Amino acid sequence: MTCKLCLCAMIQREYCKAGNSESSNELSLKQLIFIFYVTLTEALQLLRTSSSVYATLAVTCPRTVYQGIGSRLAPHFDINLSCDLPGILTVIFSRQVPRRNSSSMSALRCARSGLRATFGGGRFSCSKPVWKFPQRRSFCVTPWQQLRTTGVASAQSRDASFQTADDTVDLLKSPSLWLRDNCQCSQCVNQDTLQRNFDTFKIDAKNLEVTSSQYADGALAVNWSDGHKSHYPAWWVKKAKQSLTPRTAPPSVWDTVELWNHEQAAGYRKKQEVPYDPSSSSDCLREATARLNRYGYCFITGVPAAPEPTEASLEQFGPIRNTHYGGFYDFTPDLAKADTAYTNIALPPHTDTTYFTEPAGLQSFHMLSHEGPRDADGDLGGSSILVDGFAAASKLYHEHRDAFDCLSKVPIPWHASGNQGVTITPAMRAPVIEFVQSGYGDDLLRIRWNNDDRGVVPIEESDEWYAAARIWDSILKDKEMQYHFQLEPGTVLIFDNWRVLHGRTAFEGIRRMSGAYINRDDYFSTKINSQLTRDEVQSWSLFQDRNNLVESSKRIISRT
């Protein structure tokens, strides 16, 4: 039998003893592994069991960093390597520690001394870390956030602390007010609206205690000292127990999406097509949203080449967003609006509505007709261009890190002010590459790029920004990154405007184009309700865990 051991809190305490804080500087790779190893001594002293301990640490780092110290770590750990991105390794350090006795403790102390000698004398002797994981703006989860603990005692052993026969112990040891506040009974949660139905702050938190509990069929019932009887269904218990588990790396941006370039996108064009179903079939939406979630775009085929059915097909994904251009758009290149989209000139890859505080979530195009003179090859021009913005950001990150850091930290003004009486600017300036802070660190959120709609670059950072933007622009214009194709009547293109940049080549004649914007939140509601069960939707709403959505998209696409 092997007992799973949680080392997160102890490692944090060991690190703080060294005069650091978790929020100041990131741990260097050597420091983190050293603390992980040293902490096993304290862990064994606390452990009151005859079981052995198996502890694991997962770290993402550049290949060159690991090559510099890997040979020195090999004698002390079982090491497994995987490479998900060019030049980036996921290194898993594992160690089996025997049950607590004098000989094993002595061996551990000797090994601890050996590791000190390996890394040099002193507690933390790295005066200059080999490499620091960036404090922010990183696609790779930081090593502290990637700490994992694993065990093989039982298939059900997934909790944060030592297991007992009753696996509800961890929930019952959680803060009483937290557990009471999340009661899911019909008295506490309106079953029609799924909203909380009581005043949290009328609960006497100081005197609140669990008097009894019962666990059956995955659900938990709790009796409280104030007389209330709480009910927690199985789906809630499962997610709550996961929330109490030491946070491991969630699906990173590279797990939730599949990056692509011209060759890859052209190779699975047919895979991206979903037949139109005017009945708002859940199957059609499920297939389409899975592809939007994974690749950032899809094609809806078989849509009649007319405005009304096009608008109806788009409304299945959410309400159409009204802007200064109107709602559903149906236009020709007549400059009816003061925007280059209403011309026939070539447009480089860009995202739309950069000037809104929240840019449009989804965007769509349906070419209803194209008439005019053709060239010698019979071509009218006007090929559509798509670029995976996340793939472009990945390329920038790995090849030009300084440029990436600049474009992700320097806020830029954006504007739309060409139409008389219309001046739109976001509530705050925003960088080209935007992140959002989650419980696990920073996640890539959005690409905001349209050089035509950009305001004045802050002069104090202009030299650095222009140099970085030049590199970014060259990546977007690289033919290997651009997927070219011709839109045709009957096929609606829908894409994620927060991820996929779009453009076109110049064209001749009169082209009639229709489409719309859809808000991100409205589309996201459609996505989760089309892909998840009702219990999973409730779980998403309360815990907002991406795992279910990621796995459902993979599963749906793999079937087709």
C-alpha positions as CSV (number, residue, x, y, z in Angstrom):
1,M,0.0,0.0,0.0
2,T,1.2,3.5,-0.9
3,C,-0.2,6.5,0.8
4,K,-0.6,9.7,-1.1
5,L,1.0,12.7,0.5
6,C,0.2,16.4,0.1
7,L,3.4,18.5,0.1
8,C,2.1,21.8,-1.1
9,A,1.7,23.6,2.2
10,M,5.0,22.2,3.6
11,I,6.9,23.3,0.5
12,Q,5.4,26.7,0.8
13,R,6.4,27.0,4.4
14,E,9.9,25.7,3.6
15,Y,10.2,28.3,0.9
16,C,9.1,31.1,3.2
17,K,11.7,30.1,5.8
18,A,14.2,31.0,3.1
19,G,13.1,34.6,3.4
20,N,10.9,34.6,0.2
21,S,7.2,34.9,-0.4
22,E,5.1,33.1,-3.0
23,S,4.1,36.3,-4.6
24,S,7.5,37.9,-5.0
25,N,9.9,36.0,-7.3
26,E,9.2,32.7,-9.0
27,L,11.2,29.7,-7.8
28,S,14.1,28.7,-10.0
29,L,14.0,25.1,-11.2
30,K,16.8,24.0,-8.9
31,Q,15.3,25.7,-5.9
32,L,11.9,24.2,-6.4
33,I,13.2,20.6,-6.8
34,F,15.5,21.1,-3.9
35,I,12.7,22.2,-1.6
36,F,10.5,19.4,-2.9
37,Y,13.2,16.8,-1.9
38,V,14.0,18.4,1.5
39,T,10.4,18.6,2.5
40,L,10.1,14.8,2.4
41,T,12.0,14.6,5.7
42,E,9.4,16.8,7.5
43,A,6.6,15.0,5.7
44,L,7.7,11.6,7.0
45,Q,8.0,12.9,10.5
46,L,4.3,13.9,10.4
47,L,3.2,10.7,8.8
48,R,1.7,8.2,11.2
49,T,1.5,5.2,8.9
50,S,3.5,2.1,7.9
51,S,2.8,2.9,4.3
52,S,5.4,4.1,1.9
53,V,5.1,7.6,0.2
54,Y,5.2,8.3,-3.5
55,A,5.6,12.0,-4.3
56,T,5.7,13.6,-7.8
57,L,6.6,17.0,-9.1
58,A,5.8,18.1,-12.6
59,V,7.7,21.1,-14.1
60,T,7.5,22.7,-17.5
61,C,10.8,24.3,-18.7
62,P,13.0,24.9,-21.7
63,R,14.9,21.9,-22.9
64,T,18.2,23.8,-22.5
65,V,17.5,24.4,-18.8
66,Y,16.9,20.8,-18.1
67,Q,20.0,19.7,-20.1
68,G,22.1,21.9,-17.9
69,I,21.1,20.1,-14.6
70,G,19.4,16.9,-15.6
71,S,22.4,14.7,-15.1
72,R,22.8,15.9,-11.6
73,L,19.2,15.2,-10.7
74,A,19.1,11.7,-12.2
75,P,20.6,9.9,-9.1
76,H,17.9,11.3,-6.8
77,F,14.7,10.9,-8.8
78,D,12.8,8.8,-11.3
79,I,12.5,11.1,-14.3
80,N,10.1,11.0,-17.2
81,L,10.2,13.5,-20.0
82,S,7.6,14.6,-22.6
83,C,7.8,17.3,-25.3
84,D,4.5,18.9,-26.3
85,L,6.0,22.1,-27.9
86,P,9.3,22.6,-29.7
87,G,12.0,23.3,-27.2
88,I,9.7,22.9,-24.2
89,L,9.8,19.9,-21.9
90,T,7.5,18.6,-19.2
91,V,9.7,16.9,-16.7
92,I,8.1,14.7,-14.0
93,F,10.3,14.0,-11.0
94,S,9.2,11.1,-8.8
95,R,10.5,9.4,-5.7
96,Q,9.3,6.4,-3.7
97,V,10.1,6.8,0.0
98,P,9.9,3.7,2.2
99,R,7.8,3.5,5.4
100,R,9.0,5.4,8.4
101,N,11.8,3.7,10.3
102,S,15.2,4.7,11.5
103,S,17.0,3.3,8.5
104,S,14.8,5.0,6.0
105,M,15.0,8.3,7.9
106,S,18.8,8.0,7.9
107,A,18.9,7.2,4.2
108,L,16.7,10.2,3.5
109,R,18.9,12.5,5.5
110,C,22.0,11.2,3.7
111,A,20.2,11.8,0.3
112,R,19.2,15.2,1.5
113,S,22.8,16.0,2.2
114,G,23.8,14.6,-1.1
115,L,21.4,16.9,-2.9
116,R,22.8,19.9,-1.0
117,A,26.2,18.9,-2.2
118,T,24.9,18.5,-5.7
119,F,23.5,22.0,-5.8
120,G,26.3,23.5,-3.7
121,G,26.7,24.3,-0.1
122,G,24.2,26.2,2.0
123,R,20.4,26.2,2.2
124,F,19.7,27.9,-1.1
125,S,23.0,28.5,-2.7
126,C,21.8,29.5,-6.2
127,S,23.0,33.1,-6.2
128,K,21.9,33.3,-9.9
129,P,19.1,30.9,-10.9
130,V,19.6,28.9,-14.1
131,W,16.3,30.2,-15.4
132,K,13.3,31.9,-13.9
133,F,9.9,31.0,-15.0
134,P,8.3,34.3,-15.9
135,Q,6.1,35.8,-13.2
136,R,3.5,36.7,-15.7
137,R,2.9,36.4,-19.5
138,S,3.8,32.8,-19.8
139,F,2.1,30.1,-21.8
140,C,3.7,27.5,-19.5
141,V,2.2,27.0,-16.1
142,T,4.8,28.1,-13.4
143,P,6.5,25.3,-11.5
144,W,4.9,26.2,-8.2
145,Q,1.5,25.9,-9.9
146,Q,2.4,22.6,-11.4
147,L,3.1,20.8,-8.2
148,R,1.2,17.5,-8.1
149,T,0.9,14.7,-5.5
150,T,-0.2,11.3,-6.6
151,G,-0.9,8.0,-5.0
152,V,-1.8,4.4,-5.9
153,A,-3.7,3.4,-2.7
154,S,-7.1,3.4,-4.4
155,A,-8.7,4.4,-7.7
156,Q,-10.9,6.7,-5.6
157,S,-8.0,8.4,-3.8
158,R,-8.2,11.9,-5.3
159,D,-8.4,14.2,-2.3
160,A,-6.0,16.7,-0.9
161,S,-5.0,15.1,2.3
162,F,-4.4,11.7,3.8
163,Q,-7.2,9.2,2.9
164,T,-9.4,7.5,5.3
165,A,-12.1,4.9,4.8
166,D,-14.7,7.7,4.6
167,D,-13.8,9.9,1.7
168,T,-16.1,12.7,2.8
169,V,-13.7,13.6,5.5
170,D,-12.1,16.4,3.4
171,L,-15.4,18.1,2.7
172,L,-16.4,18.0,6.3
173,K,-13.1,19.5,7.3
174,S,-13.6,22.4,5.0
175,P,-14.7,25.8,6.5
176,S,-18.2,25.4,7.9
177,L,-19.5,28.6,6.5
178,W,-18.2,27.7,3.0
179,L,-19.9,24.3,3.1
180,R,-23.2,25.7,4.5
181,D,-23.2,28.6,2.0
182,N,-23.0,26.0,-0.8
183,C,-26.0,23.9,0.3
184,Q,-27.9,22.8,-2.8
185,C,-31.2,21.8,-1.1
186,S,-34.5,23.3,-2.4
187,Q,-34.7,25.7,0.5
188,C,-31.3,27.2,-0.2
189,V,-31.3,27.1,-4.0
190,N,-34.3,28.2,-6.1
191,Q,-34.8,25.1,-8.3
192,D,-36.4,27.1,-11.1
193,T,-33.7,29.9,-11.4
194,L,-30.8,28.0,-9.7
195,Q,-30.1,31.2,-7.7
196,R,-29.1,31.2,-4.0
197,N,-32.3,31.6,-2.0
198,F,-31.0,32.8,1.4
199,D,-29.0,35.5,3.1
200,T,-25.5,34.1,3.7
201,F,-24.7,36.7,6.2
202,K,-27.5,35.9,8.6
203,I,-25.8,32.6,9.4
204,D,-24.0,32.6,12.8
205,A,-20.7,31.5,11.4
206,K,-18.9,31.5,14.8
207,N,-21.3,28.8,16.3
208,L,-21.9,26.8,13.1
209,E,-21.0,23.2,13.4
210,V,-21.7,19.9,11.7
211,T,-23.7,17.6,14.1
212,S,-24.0,14.6,11.8
213,S,-23.5,13.6,8.2
214,Q,-24.4,10.8,5.8
215,Y,-22.7,9.9,2.5
216,A,-24.6,7.7,0.0
217,D,-24.4,7.1,-3.8
218,G,-22.0,10.0,-4.2
219,A,-24.3,12.6,-2.5
220,L,-23.7,14.1,1.0
221,A,-26.3,15.0,3.6
222,V,-25.2,17.3,6.5
223,N,-27.1,18.3,9.7
224,W,-26.0,21.6,11.2
225,S,-26.0,23.0,14.7
226,D,-28.6,25.6,13.7
227,G,-31.1,22.9,12.7
228,H,-30.6,23.2,9.0
229,K,-30.3,20.0,6.9
230,S,-28.1,20.4,3.8
231,H,-28.0,18.3,0.7
232,Y,-25.1,18.1,-1.7
233,P,-25.8,16.1,-4.9
234,A,-23.1,13.8,-6.3
235,W,-22.0,16.2,-9.1
236,W,-21.4,18.9,-6.6
237,V,-19.5,16.7,-4.2
238,K,-17.2,15.6,-7.0
239,K,-16.4,19.1,-8.0
240,A,-16.1,20.4,-4.5
241,K,-13.6,17.6,-3.7
242,Q,-11.6,18.6,-6.7
243,S,-11.5,22.2,-5.5
244,L,-10.0,21.0,-2.2
245,T,-7.3,19.1,-4.1
246,P,-3.9,21.0,-4.4
247,R,-4.2,22.8,-7.7
248,T,-2.4,21.1,-10.5
249,A,-2.0,22.6,-13.9
250,P,-5.5,22.9,-15.6
251,P,-5.8,22.4,-19.3
252,S,-3.3,25.0,-20.6
253,V,-4.1,27.1,-23.6
254,W,-2.4,24.5,-25.7
255,D,-4.6,21.7,-24.3
256,T,-7.8,23.6,-24.9
257,V,-7.1,24.5,-28.5
258,E,-5.3,22.9,-31.4
259,L,-2.9,25.3,-33.1
260,W,-2.7,25.3,-36.9
261,N,-1.0,26.9,-39.9
262,H,-1.8,26.9,-43.6
263,E,-0.9,23.3,-44.3
264,Q,-2.8,21.9,-41.3
265,A,-5.9,24.0,-41.9
266,A,-6.0,23.1,-45.6
267,G,-5.6,19.4,-44.6
268,Y,-8.7,19.3,-42.5
269,R,-11.0,21.7,-44.4
270,K,-13.7,19.0,-44.7
271,K,-13.4,18.2,-41.0
272,Q,-14.4,21.8,-40.2
273,E,-17.7,21.6,-42.1
274,V,-21.0,21.1,-40.3
275,P,-24.3,20.7,-42.2
276,Y,-26.9,23.4,-41.6
277,D,-30.0,22.4,-39.7
278,P,-32.7,25.1,-39.7
279,S,-34.4,23.3,-36.7
280,S,-31.7,24.5,-34.3
281,S,-30.7,20.9,-33.8
282,S,-28.5,20.4,-30.7
283,D,-26.4,18.0,-32.8
284,C,-25.5,20.8,-35.3
285,L,-24.6,23.2,-32.5
286,R,-22.7,20.6,-30.6
287,E,-20.5,19.8,-33.7
288,A,-20.0,23.5,-34.6
289,T,-19.2,24.7,-31.1
290,A,-16.7,21.8,-30.5
291,R,-14.8,23.0,-33.6
292,L,-14.9,26.6,-32.6
293,N,-13.7,25.6,-29.2
294,R,-10.8,23.5,-30.6
295,Y,-9.8,25.3,-33.8
296,G,-11.3,28.7,-33.6
297,Y,-13.5,28.5,-36.7
298,C,-15.9,26.3,-38.6
299,F,-18.0,26.3,-41.8
300,I,-21.8,25.8,-41.8
301,T,-22.7,24.3,-45.2
302,G,-26.0,24.1,-47.0
303,V,-27.2,27.5,-45.9
304,P,-29.4,29.2,-48.6
305,A,-27.7,32.1,-50.2
306,A,-30.1,34.8,-48.9
307,P,-30.0,37.2,-45.9
308,E,-32.9,35.6,-43.9
309,P,-31.6,32.0,-43.6
310,T,-28.1,33.3,-43.0
311,E,-29.3,35.4,-40.1
312,A,-31.3,32.5,-38.7
313,S,-28.3,30.2,-38.9
314,L,-26.2,32.7,-36.9
315,E,-28.9,33.3,-34.3
316,Q,-28.6,29.7,-33.3
317,F,-25.2,30.6,-31.7
318,G,-26.6,33.6,-29.7
319,P,-28.3,37.0,-30.2
320,I,-26.8,39.1,-32.9
321,R,-24.9,42.1,-31.5
322,N,-25.9,45.6,-32.5
323,T,-23.0,48.0,-33.2
324,H,-22.7,51.3,-35.0
325,Y,-22.7,49.2,-38.2
326,G,-26.2,47.9,-37.2
327,G,-27.0,44.3,-36.4
328,F,-27.0,41.7,-39.1
329,Y,-24.9,43.2,-41.9
330,D,-25.6,42.8,-45.7
331,F,-23.3,45.0,-47.7
332,T,-21.4,45.6,-51.0
333,P,-18.1,47.6,-51.4
334,D,-19.8,51.0,-51.6
335,L,-18.3,52.7,-48.5
336,A,-21.8,53.0,-47.0
337,K,-19.8,52.9,-43.7
338,A,-16.5,54.6,-43.2
339,D,-14.5,51.4,-42.9
340,T,-12.1,49.7,-45.3
341,A,-14.3,46.5,-45.1
342,Y,-16.7,48.4,-47.4
343,T,-14.1,48.6,-50.2
344,N,-12.5,46.0,-52.5
345,I,-8.9,46.6,-51.4
346,A,-6.8,43.9,-49.8
347,L,-7.0,43.7,-46.0
348,P,-4.2,42.2,-43.9
349,P,-5.0,39.8,-41.1
350,H,-6.7,41.6,-38.2
351,T,-9.3,41.2,-35.6
352,D,-12.5,43.2,-35.6
353,T,-13.9,45.7,-33.1
354,T,-10.6,46.2,-31.3
355,Y,-12.0,49.5,-30.2
356,F,-14.7,48.0,-28.0
357,T,-14.1,47.3,-24.3
358,E,-15.2,43.8,-25.1
359,P,-14.5,43.0,-28.8
360,A,-17.0,40.8,-30.6
361,G,-16.8,37.2,-29.6
362,L,-17.8,35.4,-32.8
363,Q,-17.8,36.9,-36.3
364,S,-19.2,35.4,-39.5
365,F,-19.2,35.9,-43.3
366,H,-21.5,34.5,-45.9
367,M,-20.8,35.6,-49.5
368,L,-24.2,35.8,-51.2
369,S,-22.9,36.7,-54.6
370,H,-19.9,38.0,-56.6
371,E,-20.2,39.4,-60.0
372,G,-17.6,41.2,-62.2
373,P,-14.7,40.9,-64.6
374,R,-12.4,37.9,-64.1
375,D,-8.7,37.8,-64.7
376,A,-7.0,35.5,-67.2
377,D,-7.4,32.5,-64.9
378,G,-11.1,33.2,-64.4
379,D,-10.5,34.5,-60.9
380,L,-12.5,37.3,-59.3
381,G,-10.1,37.7,-56.4
382,G,-11.2,38.2,-52.9
383,S,-9.8,35.1,-51.3
384,S,-10.4,34.9,-47.6
385,I,-7.4,34.7,-45.2
386,L,-7.4,33.2,-41.7
387,V,-4.5,33.2,-39.2
388,D,-4.5,31.3,-35.9
389,G,-3.6,34.2,-33.5
390,F,-2.7,31.8,-30.7
391,A,-0.3,30.0,-33.0
392,A,1.2,33.3,-34.1
393,A,1.6,34.3,-30.4
394,S,3.2,30.9,-29.7
395,K,5.7,31.5,-32.5
396,L,6.5,35.0,-31.2
397,Y,6.9,33.7,-27.6
398,H,9.4,31.0,-28.5
399,E,11.4,32.9,-31.2
400,H,11.2,36.5,-30.0
401,R,10.5,36.5,-26.3
402,D,11.3,40.2,-25.7
403,A,8.8,41.2,-28.5
404,F,6.2,38.9,-26.9
405,D,6.7,40.5,-23.5
406,C,6.4,44.0,-25.0
407,L,3.1,43.3,-26.9
408,S,1.6,41.6,-23.9
409,K,2.3,44.4,-21.4
410,V,2.2,47.8,-23.3
411,P,-1.4,49.1,-23.4
412,I,-2.4,50.7,-26.7
413,P,-5.3,53.0,-27.5
414,W,-7.8,51.8,-30.1
415,H,-10.5,53.8,-31.8
416,A,-13.3,53.9,-34.4
417,S,-14.1,57.5,-35.3
418,G,-14.5,57.5,-39.1
419,N,-18.3,57.8,-39.2
420,Q,-19.9,61.1,-38.5
421,G,-21.0,61.4,-34.9
422,V,-19.5,58.1,-33.9
423,T,-16.4,57.9,-31.6
424,I,-15.8,54.5,-30.0
425,T,-12.9,53.7,-27.7
426,P,-12.5,51.0,-25.0
427,A,-12.9,51.8,-21.4
428,M,-9.1,51.2,-21.0
429,R,-6.1,50.8,-23.2
430,A,-5.3,47.2,-24.0
431,P,-2.2,45.4,-25.2
432,V,-2.1,43.4,-28.4
433,I,-1.8,40.0,-26.6
434,E,-4.2,39.9,-23.6
435,F,-4.2,37.7,-20.6
436,V,-6.7,37.0,-17.9
437,Q,-5.7,35.9,-14.4
438,S,-7.1,32.6,-13.2
439,G,-6.6,30.6,-10.1
440,Y,-3.7,28.8,-11.8
441,G,-1.9,31.8,-13.2
442,D,-2.3,33.8,-16.4
443,D,-4.2,32.4,-19.3
444,L,-4.0,33.7,-22.8
445,L,-7.4,35.4,-23.4
446,R,-7.5,37.4,-26.6
447,I,-5.6,38.8,-29.6
448,R,-6.5,42.5,-30.2
449,W,-4.9,43.6,-33.5
450,N,-5.8,46.0,-36.3
451,N,-3.1,48.4,-37.2
452,D,-5.6,50.6,-39.0
453,D,-7.6,51.2,-35.8
454,R,-4.6,51.7,-33.5
455,G,-4.1,55.0,-31.7
456,V,-0.9,56.6,-30.6
457,V,1.8,54.3,-29.1
458,P,3.0,55.6,-25.7
459,I,6.1,57.6,-26.7
460,E,8.3,56.3,-23.8
461,E,7.9,52.8,-25.1
462,S,7.6,53.5,-28.8
463,D,11.0,52.2,-29.9
464,E,10.5,48.8,-28.2
465,W,6.8,48.5,-29.3
466,Y,7.4,49.3,-33.0
467,A,10.2,46.8,-33.1
468,A,8.1,44.1,-31.5
469,A,5.0,45.0,-33.7
470,R,7.2,44.7,-36.8
471,I,8.1,41.1,-35.9
472,W,4.5,40.3,-35.0
473,D,3.3,41.8,-38.4
474,S,5.8,39.7,-40.3
475,I,4.5,36.5,-38.5
476,L,0.9,37.3,-39.5
477,K,1.9,37.9,-43.1
478,D,4.0,34.7,-43.3
479,K,2.4,32.6,-46.0
480,E,2.9,29.5,-43.9
481,M,0.7,31.0,-41.2
482,Q,-2.1,32.1,-43.5
483,Y,-4.9,29.8,-44.6
484,H,-6.3,31.0,-48.0
485,F,-9.6,29.8,-49.3
486,Q,-12.5,31.1,-51.4
487,L,-15.9,31.8,-49.8
488,E,-18.8,30.5,-51.8
489,P,-22.6,31.0,-51.6
490,G,-24.1,28.4,-49.4
491,T,-21.2,28.2,-46.9
492,V,-21.1,30.4,-43.8
493,L,-17.8,31.0,-42.1
494,I,-17.9,31.5,-38.3
495,F,-14.8,32.2,-36.3
496,D,-13.6,33.2,-32.9
497,N,-12.7,36.9,-33.2
498,W,-10.7,36.7,-29.9
499,R,-8.3,34.1,-31.5
500,V,-8.5,34.0,-35.3
501,L,-7.4,37.0,-37.4
502,H,-9.1,37.4,-40.8
503,G,-8.2,39.3,-44.0
504,R,-8.7,39.1,-47.8
505,T,-7.0,39.7,-51.1
506,A,-8.2,42.5,-53.4
507,F,-11.1,41.7,-55.7
508,E,-12.9,43.1,-58.8
509,G,-16.6,43.6,-59.4
510,I,-19.4,43.7,-56.9
511,R,-19.4,41.3,-54.0
512,R,-22.4,41.0,-51.7
513,M,-21.4,39.9,-48.2
514,S,-23.5,39.2,-45.1
515,G,-22.8,38.2,-41.5
516,A,-22.9,39.4,-37.9
517,Y,-21.2,39.7,-34.6
518,I,-22.2,37.7,-31.5
519,N,-21.1,38.5,-28.0
520,R,-18.7,36.2,-26.3
521,D,-20.8,35.5,-23.3
522,D,-23.9,34.7,-25.4
523,Y,-21.9,32.3,-27.5
524,F,-20.3,30.7,-24.5
525,S,-23.8,30.0,-23.0
526,T,-24.7,28.2,-26.3
527,K,-21.5,26.3,-26.2
528,I,-21.7,24.9,-22.7
529,N,-25.4,24.0,-23.0
530,S,-24.8,22.2,-26.3
531,Q,-21.8,20.2,-25.1
532,L,-22.5,19.4,-21.5
533,T,-25.2,17.6,-19.6
534,R,-27.5,19.5,-17.2
535,D,-25.4,18.5,-14.1
536,E,-22.2,19.5,-15.9
537,V,-23.7,22.9,-16.8
538,Q,-24.6,23.5,-13.1
539,S,-21.1,22.3,-12.2
540,W,-19.6,24.7,-14.8
541,S,-21.7,27.6,-13.5
542,L,-20.7,27.2,-9.9
543,F,-17.0,26.1,-10.3
544,Q,-16.2,27.2,-13.9
545,D,-13.8,24.3,-14.4
546,R,-12.7,24.1,-18.1
547,N,-11.9,20.4,-18.0
548,N,-15.4,19.2,-18.9
549,L,-15.7,21.5,-21.8
550,V,-12.2,20.7,-23.1
551,E,-12.8,16.9,-22.9
552,S,-16.3,17.2,-24.5
553,S,-14.9,19.1,-27.5
554,K,-12.2,16.4,-28.0
555,R,-14.7,13.7,-27.7
556,I,-17.2,15.2,-30.2
557,I,-14.6,15.9,-32.8
558,S,-13.0,12.5,-32.5
559,R,-16.3,10.9,-33.4
560,T,-16.5,12.7,-36.8
